[in-house]
Amino acid sequence: MPVLKSFVAAALALLGTSLIAPAEAQNWPTRTVKLIVPFGPGAGADIGARLFAEKLTARWGQPVVIENKPGGNSLVAITAFLGANDDHVLLFGPSGNFTVHPFIYDKLSYNPQDLVPILRASNTILALAVKKDAPYSNMKEFTEAARKAPGKFSSGLVQGITEFTFWGYLYHEKLDIKQVPYRDINVAPVDLGEDRIQVVMSSYAIVQPQINAGRIKALIVNGKTRAPAVPDIPTARESGFPSLEVEGLVGLFGLKTMPDALKDKIAADFKAAAADGSIADRLKATGQVINVGGPKEFAAAIAEQSANIAAVVKAINFKPKN
């Protein structure tokens, strides 16, 4: 799969590069900085981008503006970002939206090597939820119930890496759970509460309103550690289902022409912006965890994410679209 190899190679290449810093990197930015977000206003990534933008505007002495470009499975935003060809225009969003592209499309409209990680900003808390009064209180009981009723359970899944992770779980556990396609995934938790579907896997923020209303409950969170916002919910691995483990990585991407010194400067400035804890507190309320890391850390995490998707693709023999 050549496109996948080029995407992973672009991420891994960052682990060993050491370009000489141009002097102008220290004076960046010299004008307005634009963060393109592949979702509409109010989405988790949009909230995070705006919180950082407020801090960075003060730090950089230049306006930091958000441009929302939803649609096309993030291809609209990527096209706008690459088309700008400007080191003051950056892409802010979940890496999972991009790492799946080589697997779901036979041909891509962009070259993955042109889009490189600058920094990891946060982790979105992902969760698996069921109806509040369902006769299972943990993942083991849910899995056994689904195994005893092949083809009778239905799921609502966020497109992209969440889907692939859930499909991997179905493969490993030999389950038959149908997927209901949702144009708006926010409808899925409502359907779950009404027993029209039996499981939802999405960001915690999407299921949170129905959890707070007492209609559904989360069985696990999908990250490697328990989420500070919901410390009583076990992780997928703690529950005995490592196939459901996935990191909701959210970060900043730039052009491949951006020098290492500038990537490092931007990452350091984001880290400084997050230092007082106010962004972390506000993200926590929206089901996100602050987790600022530099370009090499982010690149390594993306490479791991891509490898995990590749393993699922191979196991389930998934075929890309033309």
KOLBAPA-284614 format. One line per 3 residues: number of its first residue (from 1); for each residue x, y, z of C-alpha. Coordinates in steps of 0.25 Angstrom, whole numbers, plus 5000, padded with zeros to 4 digits. Layout:
// residues N
NUM	X Y Z; ... .
END
This chain:
// residues 322
1	5000 5000 5000; 5009 5011 4995; 5001 5023 5000 .
4	5001 5017 5014; 5016 5015 5014; 5018 5029 5010 .
7	5009 5034 5021; 5017 5026 5031; 5030 5030 5025 .
10	5027 5044 5026; 5024 5043 5041; 5036 5034 5044 .
13	5045 5043 5036; 5043 5054 5047; 5049 5045 5057 .
16	5063 5046 5051; 5063 5060 5044; 5072 5071 5049 .
19	5072 5083 5040; 5080 5095 5043; 5070 5106 5048 .
22	5068 5118 5039; 5070 5131 5047; 5055 5136 5043 .
25	5050 5124 5051; 5052 5132 5064; 5044 5144 5059 .
28	5032 5136 5054; 5020 5139 5053; 5021 5152 5046 .
31	5007 5153 5043; 4993 5147 5046; 4994 5132 5048 .
34	4982 5123 5043; 4978 5110 5049; 4969 5102 5040 .
37	4960 5092 5047; 4953 5080 5040; 4940 5082 5048 .
40	4930 5092 5050; 4929 5102 5062; 4927 5095 5076 .
43	4934 5082 5072; 4945 5077 5082; 4956 5081 5073 .
46	4950 5094 5070; 4949 5097 5085; 4964 5093 5087 .
49	4968 5101 5075; 4961 5114 5081; 4966 5112 5095 .
52	4981 5111 5090; 4978 5123 5080; 4974 5132 5091 .
55	4987 5129 5099; 4996 5130 5086; 4991 5143 5081 .
58	4996 5149 5094; 5009 5142 5094; 5012 5144 5079 .
61	5007 5158 5078; 5000 5154 5065; 4985 5150 5063 .
64	4983 5135 5063; 4969 5132 5056; 4961 5119 5054 .
67	4956 5115 5040; 4946 5104 5041; 4946 5095 5029 .
70	4937 5083 5032; 4933 5072 5022; 4939 5062 5012 .
73	4945 5053 5023; 4955 5064 5026; 4959 5065 5012 .
76	4953 5079 5011; 4962 5084 5022; 4974 5077 5017 .
79	4972 5083 5003; 4970 5097 5008; 4983 5096 5017 .
82	4992 5090 5006; 4986 5100 4996; 4990 5112 5004 .
85	5004 5108 5004; 5007 5117 5015; 5016 5115 5028 .
88	5006 5124 5035; 4994 5114 5032; 4994 5102 5040 .
91	4984 5090 5042; 4979 5087 5055; 4971 5074 5057 .
94	4971 5059 5061; 4982 5050 5054; 4972 5039 5054 .
97	4965 5047 5043; 4977 5046 5034; 4983 5033 5037 .
100	4971 5025 5032; 4971 5032 5018; 4982 5022 5012 .
103	4973 5011 5016; 4959 5016 5012; 4963 5022 4999 .
106	4970 5015 4987; 4975 5028 4982; 4977 5041 4991 .
109	4975 5055 4986; 4988 5059 4994; 5002 5054 4997 .
112	5003 5050 5011; 5017 5054 5011; 5013 5069 5010 .
115	5006 5069 5023; 5015 5067 5035; 5013 5067 5050 .
118	5017 5079 5058; 5012 5076 5072; 5002 5068 5080 .
121	4992 5077 5087; 4982 5068 5094; 4976 5054 5095 .
124	4961 5053 5093; 4955 5043 5103; 4948 5032 5095 .
127	4938 5023 5101; 4929 5011 5099; 4914 5013 5104 .
130	4902 5004 5105; 4888 5007 5110; 4887 5010 5125 .
133	4878 4999 5129; 4885 4988 5120; 4887 4975 5126 .
136	4902 4976 5126; 4911 4985 5135; 4924 4983 5128 .
139	4931 4979 5115; 4932 4965 5118; 4917 4964 5120 .
142	4914 4972 5108; 4923 4964 5099; 4917 4951 5104 .
145	4903 4956 5102; 4906 4960 5088; 4913 4947 5085 .
148	4900 4940 5089; 4892 4949 5080; 4899 4949 5066 .
151	4894 4959 5057; 4884 4965 5067; 4892 4976 5073 .
154	4895 4989 5065; 4905 5000 5067; 4907 5015 5065 .
157	4922 5018 5062; 4930 5031 5059; 4936 5030 5045 .
160	4951 5027 5044; 4960 5021 5054; 4948 5019 5064 .
163	4942 5010 5053; 4954 5002 5050; 4957 5000 5065 .
166	4943 4994 5067; 4944 4986 5055; 4957 4980 5061 .
169	4950 4977 5074; 4939 4969 5066; 4949 4961 5059 .
172	4957 4957 5071; 4944 4954 5079; 4937 4947 5067 .
175	4925 4956 5068; 4914 4960 5058; 4909 4974 5062 .
178	4903 4982 5051; 4907 4996 5048; 4897 5007 5046 .
181	4902 5018 5038; 4900 5032 5044; 4901 5045 5036 .
184	4901 5052 5050; 4908 5043 5061; 4901 5052 5072 .
187	4888 5045 5069; 4894 5031 5072; 4894 5033 5087 .
190	4880 5037 5087; 4876 5024 5079; 4884 5017 5089 .
193	4876 5022 5101; 4864 5018 5093; 4869 5004 5090 .
196	4869 5006 5075; 4884 5002 5075; 4892 4994 5086 .
199	4905 5001 5087; 4912 5014 5083; 4927 5017 5082 .
202	4931 5031 5081; 4937 5043 5088; 4933 5044 5103 .
205	4927 5058 5100; 4917 5052 5090; 4911 5042 5100 .
208	4913 5051 5112; 4899 5058 5111; 4892 5045 5110 .
211	4900 5039 5122; 4897 5052 5130; 4882 5050 5127 .
214	4883 5035 5132; 4879 5029 5119; 4893 5022 5116 .
217	4906 5018 5123; 4920 5017 5119; 4926 5003 5121 .
220	4941 5007 5117; 4950 5018 5112; 4959 5015 5101 .
223	4972 5022 5104; 4984 5016 5111; 4981 5022 5124 .
226	4968 5025 5132; 4963 5039 5128; 4964 5049 5139 .
229	4950 5054 5136; 4944 5040 5138; 4954 5033 5147 .
232	4944 5022 5151; 4942 5017 5137; 4953 5006 5134 .
235	4961 5006 5121; 4959 4995 5110; 4972 4988 5114 .
238	4968 4988 5129; 4955 4982 5125; 4962 4971 5117 .
241	4960 4976 5103; 4973 4982 5098; 4967 4982 5084 .
244	4958 4994 5087; 4970 5002 5092; 4972 5015 5083 .
247	4978 5029 5086; 4970 5041 5082; 4982 5049 5077 .
250	4979 5064 5074; 4990 5073 5069; 4996 5082 5060 .
253	5001 5080 5045; 5010 5088 5036; 5016 5087 5023 .
256	5028 5078 5020; 5036 5091 5017; 5035 5096 5031 .
259	5049 5095 5037; 5051 5087 5050; 5055 5100 5058 .
262	5041 5106 5055; 5034 5093 5058; 5041 5093 5072 .
265	5038 5107 5075; 5023 5106 5072; 5023 5093 5081 .
268	5030 5101 5092; 5020 5112 5091; 5008 5103 5091 .
271	5014 5097 5104; 5016 5110 5110; 5002 5114 5107 .
274	4997 5102 5114; 5006 5104 5126; 4996 5111 5135 .
277	4986 5100 5135; 4974 5108 5130; 4973 5101 5116 .
280	4974 5088 5123; 4962 5091 5132; 4954 5096 5121 .
283	4957 5084 5112; 4954 5074 5123; 4939 5079 5123 .
286	4938 5075 5108; 4944 5061 5110; 4958 5065 5106 .
289	4972 5064 5113; 4983 5074 5111; 4996 5066 5106 .
292	5005 5075 5099; 5017 5068 5092; 5027 5072 5082 .
295	5028 5068 5067; 5036 5055 5070; 5027 5050 5080 .
298	5015 5053 5072; 5021 5047 5060; 5024 5034 5068 .
301	5010 5033 5073; 5004 5035 5059; 5013 5024 5054 .
304	5008 5015 5065; 4994 5019 5061; 4996 5015 5047 .
307	5002 5002 5050; 4990 4998 5058; 4981 5002 5047 .
310	4989 4994 5037; 4988 4982 5046; 4973 4983 5047 .
313	4972 4985 5032; 4980 4972 5029; 4972 4964 5039 .
316	4958 4968 5034; 4963 4969 5019; 4957 4983 5018 .
319	4957 4988 5003; 4959 5003 5000; 4949 5011 4992 .
322	4953 5015 4978 .
END
